[in-house]
């Protein structure tokens, strides 16, 4: 039996971007959008703008930073993931 695969930041970012569920709060969102509307507008403007960075320019790291901001700096509850 092999060890479970830990996803990289890039894999998580790709999966969340393709999903219809917000990667932070679990609410419904549009595919190809980083977060649901509520979470997106809870981010500082500069961080929101950075979410338009291509993957080749560091999107996965910026997405991770945005998720950390939402977890630490807002009162939006984090979804429980299976």
LUMLODO-376446 format. One record per atom (N, C-alpha, C): residue in three letters; x, y negated, z negated. Coordinates in steps of 0.001 Angstrom, whole numbers, padded with zeros to 6 digits, always signed. Layout:
ALAXYZ/...
//
This chain:
UNK+000846+001180+000000/UNK+000000+000000+000000/UNK+000892-001244+000000/UNK+000624-002168+000899/UNK+001462-003352+000994/UNK+000987-004430+000020/UNK+001894-005340-000274/UNK+001570-006451-001172/UNK+000613-007411-000473/UNK-000237-008095-001232/UNK-001161-009055-000611/UNK-000382-010196+000045/UNK-000913-010681+001142/UNK-000274-011758+001898/UNK-000659-013099+001280/UNK+000333-013878+000900/UNK+000083-015232+000419/UNK+000121-016155+001624/UNK-000956-016880+001839/UNK-001032-017761+003005/UNK-000121-018968+002842/UNK+000449-019399+003947/UNK+001277-020599+003959/UNK+000369-021832+003977/UNK+000957-022992+003712/UNK+000191-024243+003786/UNK-000433-024409+005165/UNK+000314-024051+006201/UNK-000193-024193+007570/UNK-001380-023275+007806/UNK-001301-022031+007344/UNK-002429-021101+007516/UNK-003668-021584+006770/UNK-003481-022071+005560/UNK-004608-022587+004779/UNK-005223-023794+005482/UNK-004384-024712+005944/UNK-004885-025909+006629/UNK-005648-025542+007900/UNK-005105-024606+008696/UNK-005797-024162+009919/UNK-007143-023539+009573/UNK-007155-022647+008595/UNK-008400-021975+008197/UNK-009442-022978+007712/UNK-009011-023919+006869/UNK-009949-024907+006340/UNK-010453-025841+007434/UNK-009599-026206+008367/UNK-010002-027087+009466/UNK-011029-026396+010371/UNK-010896-025099+010555/UNK-011809-024337+011411/UNK-013117-023977+010695/UNK-013135-024138+009398/UNK-014291-023740+008593/UNK-015395-024796+008604/UNK-016583-024364+008254/UNK-017704-025292+008063/UNK-017936-025566+006579/UNK-016982-025152+005744/UNK-017052-025344+004302/UNK-015863-026195+003860/UNK-016107-027219+003079/UNK-015052-028094+002582/UNK-014075-027293+001729/UNK-012792-027440+002007/UNK-011752-026723+001284/UNK-011578-027170-000147/UNK-012171-028301-000517/UNK-012081-028748-001908/UNK-013336-028398-002698/UNK-014486-028911-002266/UNK-015700-028792-003092/UNK-016639-027671-002678/UNK-016453-027127-001476/UNK-017311-026036-001015/UNK-018586-026470-000325/UNK-018769-027778-000155/UNK-019955-028263+000565/UNK-019786-028047+002064/UNK-020895-028159+002781/UNK-020883-028011+004236/UNK-020151-029201+004865/UNK-019377-028893+005909/UNK-018678-029926+006674/UNK-018652-029528+008139/UNK-018236-030422+008974/UNK-018097-030143+010403/UNK-016759-029451+010662/UNK-016761-028476+011563/UNK-015498-027876+011990/UNK-014610-028972+012556/UNK-013320-028803+012408/UNK-012299-029744+012875/UNK-012262-031040+012069/UNK-013009-031108+010969/UNK-012867-032222+010031/UNK-012183-031667+008788/UNK-011329-032459+008189/UNK-010547-031973+007060/UNK-011408-031657+005840/UNK-012366-032522+005535/UNK-013193-032396+004339/UNK-014628-032777+004650/UNK-015513-032510+003688/UNK-016880-033017+003799/UNK-016827-034545+003644/UNK-017903-035180+003966/UNK-017961-036642+003920/UNK-017644-037184+002522/UNK-018215-036563+001507/UNK-018009-037030+000128/UNK-016534-036990-000257/UNK-015882-035867+000001/UNK-014466-035734-000352/UNK-013596-036656+000499/UNK-013887-036740+001783/UNK-013095-037576+002678/UNK-013079-039021+002197/UNK-014248-039554+001857/UNK-014318-040957+001448/UNK-013871-041189+000004/UNK-013617-040125-000740/UNK-013038-040263-002080/UNK-011521-040459-002005/UNK-010939-040179-000843/UNK-009490-040338-000650/UNK-009145-041803-000386/UNK-007955-042246-000773/UNK-007516-043591-000420/UNK-007425-043736+001104/UNK-007647-044939+001579/UNK-007680-045175+003026/UNK-006416-044690+003736/UNK-005260-044941+003157/UNK-004008-044520+003787/UNK-003912-043016+003945/UNK-004351-042287+002950/UNK-004332-040830+003019/UNK-005349-040325+004041/UNK-006513-040988+004114/UNK-007510-040615+005142/UNK-006911-040772+006535/UNK-006205-041863+006768/UNK-005594-042088+008088/UNK-004551-041026+008405/UNK-003791-040614+007399/UNK-002747-039615+007614/UNK-003321-038254+008002/UNK-004580-037994+007674/UNK-005192-036712+008030/UNK-005372-036545+009539/UNK-005098-037584+010314/UNK-005153-037498+011774/UNK-003791-037151+012365/UNK-002831-036868+011518/UNK-001497-036457+011953/UNK-001589-035060+012586/UNK-000919-034829+013709/UNK-000930-033485+014305/UNK-000215-032477+013393/UNK-000527-031203+013590/UNK+000144-030157+012819/UNK+001652-030252+012975/UNK+002106-030549+014171/UNK+003548-030636+014417/UNK+004188-031811+013682/UNK+003375-032764+013236/UNK+003885-033930+012515/UNK+003731-033835+011007/UNK+003266-032674+010519/UNK+003168-032481+009076/UNK+001759-032480+008509/UNK+000747-032230+009355/UNK-000644-032236+008877/UNK-000847-031331+007659/UNK-000286-030130+007675/UNK-000535-029181+006589/UNK-000092-029752+005243/UNK+001041-030415+005204/UNK+001533-031007+003966/UNK+000650-032175+003527/UNK+000190-032967+004484/UNK-000695-034094+004173/UNK-002034-033574+003657/UNK-002561-032531+004289/UNK-003815-031917+003842/UNK-003672-031403+002412/UNK-002549-030760+002122/UNK-002299-030263+000771/UNK-002235-031415-000232/UNK-001595-032509+000158/UNK-001522-033698-000699/UNK-002928-034258-000960/UNK-003769-034266+000069/UNK-005139-034764-000083/UNK-005935-033866-001028/UNK-005767-032560-000914/UNK-006467-031639-001817/UNK-006004-031846-003265/UNK-004715-032061-003447/UNK-004181-032320-004786/UNK-004756-033620-005339/UNK-004833-034642-004505/UNK-005420-035920-004931/UNK-006869-035706-005383/UNK-007649-034999-004591/UNK-009049-034766-004942/UNK-009169-034021-006263/UNK-008283-033075-006487/UNK-008328-032282-007713/UNK-007920-033110-008932/UNK-006919-033951-008782/UNK-006353-034669-009929/UNK-006947-036053-010167/UNK-007408-036702-009112/UNK-007794-038111-009228/UNK-009279-038396-009051/UNK-010092-037372-008821/UNK-011533-037604-008656/UNK-012302-036700-009606/UNK-013585-036978-009726/UNK-014439-036128-010560/UNK-015258-035155-009717/UNK-014879-034981-008462/UNK-015570-034041-007580/UNK-015136-032627-007974/UNK-016081-031788-008404/UNK-015703-030448-008832/UNK-015095-029623-007687/UNK-014130-028823-008047/UNK-013468-027951-007075/UNK-014271-026659-006937/UNK-014438-026212-005718/UNK-015166-024968-005463/UNK-014362-023775-005955/UNK-015051-022775-006405/UNK-014404-021529-006800/UNK-014318-020663-005565/UNK-013107-020232-005224/UNK-012905-019398-004039/UNK-012736-017956-004446/UNK-013288-017084-003631/UNK-013162-015648-003894/UNK-011777-015160-003590/
//
